[in-house]
Amino acid sequence: MSLEIEHYCPSCEEQHSFYQTASTLVQLGEKTKWRCPECGYGFVKIGDIESDAQTA
């Protein structure tokens, strides 16, 4: 998996390259944490589920 993804940032209100800040394996799949370098906004993904799915 890449350490960088393009994602919409609701704080900046535009697309940015988010950087992976952590990763671990949980029962539901791989849990990854992503952070926007511009404002610090972050979200979590577990497998295909995102914590900010309403803005993705």
KELOPA-287755 format. One line per 2 residues: number of its first residue (from 0); their letters; for each residue z, x, y of N, C-alpha, C. Coordinates in Angstrom, 3 decimals. Layout:
N
NUM> a> Z,X,Y,Z,X,Y,Z,X,Y; ...
This chain:
56
0> ms> 0.000,0.841,-1.183,0.000,0.000,0.000,0.000,0.883,1.243; -0.701,0.444,2.233,-0.797,1.182,3.487,0.519,1.118,4.255
2> le> 0.756,2.104,5.075,1.956,2.133,5.911,1.702,1.514,7.282; 0.516,0.933,7.468,0.126,0.338,8.745,-0.733,-0.899,8.460
4> ie> -0.467,-2.014,9.182,-1.288,-3.216,9.058,-1.543,-3.793,10.442; -2.670,-4.473,10.590,-2.963,-5.214,11.811,-2.316,-6.587,11.670
6> hy> -1.550,-7.014,12.681,-0.828,-8.278,12.609,-0.625,-8.808,14.021; -0.565,-10.124,14.162,-0.291,-10.741,15.460,1.186,-10.579,15.801
8> cp> 1.477,-10.133,17.010,2.851,-9.983,17.486,3.158,-11.128,18.442; 4.074,-12.022,18.087,4.398,-13.140,18.975,5.103,-12.700,20.265
10> sc> 5.770,-11.565,20.253,6.422,-11.079,21.475,5.406,-10.535,22.472; 4.435,-9.760,21.978,3.394,-9.200,22.842,2.248,-10.187,23.065
12> ee> 2.160,-11.200,22.188,1.101,-12.209,22.210,-0.291,-11.603,22.033; -0.405,-10.585,21.145,-1.698,-9.984,20.805,-1.578,-9.225,19.489
14> qh> -2.730,-8.832,18.938,-2.779,-8.057,17.699,-2.315,-6.623,17.964; -1.551,-6.086,17.015,-1.099,-4.693,17.081,-1.102,-4.103,15.686
16> sf> -1.043,-2.806,15.608,-0.834,-2.114,14.341,0.663,-2.049,14.102; 1.134,-2.749,13.081,2.545,-2.727,12.715,2.746,-1.600,11.710
18> yq> 3.896,-0.957,11.781,4.205,0.148,10.889,5.308,-0.245,9.920; 5.161,0.175,8.664,6.158,-0.120,7.642,7.397,0.720,7.900
20> ta> 8.559,0.066,7.957,9.802,0.786,8.208,10.685,0.889,6.975; 10.439,0.030,5.959,11.233,0.078,4.727,10.491,-0.643,3.616
22> st> 10.830,-0.282,2.389,10.223,-0.921,1.232,11.180,-0.809,0.054; 11.291,-1.892,-0.712,12.120,-1.888,-1.913,11.577,-2.927,-2.883
24> lv> 11.894,-2.769,-4.146,11.443,-3.709,-5.160,12.567,-4.703,-5.437; 12.268,-6.002,-5.292,13.226,-7.067,-5.580,12.631,-7.954,-6.670
26> ql> 13.405,-8.904,-7.160,12.968,-9.749,-8.264,11.685,-10.523,-7.935; 11.480,-10.913,-6.692,10.302,-11.688,-6.295,9.071,-10.828,-6.042
28> ge> 9.229,-9.531,-5.967,8.120,-8.617,-5.693,8.557,-7.508,-4.758; 7.593,-6.828,-4.152,7.914,-5.747,-3.219,8.299,-6.324,-1.865
30> kt> 9.450,-5.913,-1.356,9.929,-6.334,-0.038,9.619,-5.213,0.944; 8.881,-5.545,2.009,8.549,-4.546,3.018,8.953,-5.059,4.391
32> kw> 9.395,-4.153,5.228,9.748,-4.481,6.609,8.730,-3.821,7.523; 8.257,-4.573,8.524,7.221,-4.109,9.439,7.718,-4.236,10.866
34> rc> 7.312,-3.297,11.725,7.775,-3.268,13.112,6.613,-2.984,14.051; 6.586,-3.725,15.182,5.607,-3.500,16.244,6.083,-2.318,17.088
36> pe> 5.253,-1.281,17.248,5.675,-0.115,18.027,5.728,-0.385,19.532; 5.067,-1.435,19.987,5.039,-1.742,21.419,6.334,-2.378,21.907
38> cg> 6.883,-3.342,21.125,8.045,-4.089,21.607,9.234,-4.058,20.650; 9.019,-3.615,19.410,10.110,-3.564,18.442,10.252,-4.808,17.587
40> yg> 9.393,-5.825,17.800,9.436,-7.030,16.977,9.201,-6.660,15.524; 9.947,-7.265,14.613,9.788,-6.964,13.206,9.745,-8.210,12.348
42> fv> 9.166,-8.064,11.165,9.163,-9.142,10.192,9.223,-8.552,8.795; 9.509,-9.413,7.816,9.666,-9.000,6.427,8.633,-9.718,5.570
44> ki> 8.078,-8.998,4.617,7.184,-9.589,3.617,7.779,-9.339,2.239; 7.774,-10.377,1.401,8.123,-10.225,-0.009,6.929,-10.746,-0.783
46> gd> 6.205,-9.841,-1.405,4.950,-10.217,-2.050,3.975,-10.725,-0.993; 3.545,-11.987,-1.131,2.638,-12.593,-0.157,3.353,-13.484,0.852
48> ie> 4.680,-13.547,0.805,5.461,-14.404,1.690,5.912,-13.608,2.903; 5.668,-14.156,4.114,6.067,-13.482,5.356,7.174,-14.266,6.037
50> sd> 8.113,-13.548,6.667,9.206,-14.215,7.375,8.717,-14.898,8.646; 7.534,-14.517,9.162,6.981,-15.160,10.354,5.670,-15.882,10.030
52> aq> 5.616,-16.545,8.888,4.388,-17.163,8.390,3.790,-18.162,9.360; 4.586,-18.793,10.226,4.053,-19.767,11.170,3.220,-19.103,12.261
54> ta> 3.363,-17.777,12.483,2.608,-17.094,13.527,1.533,-16.175,12.979; 1.488,-16.039,11.671,0.531,-15.107,11.054,-0.883,-15.616,11.121
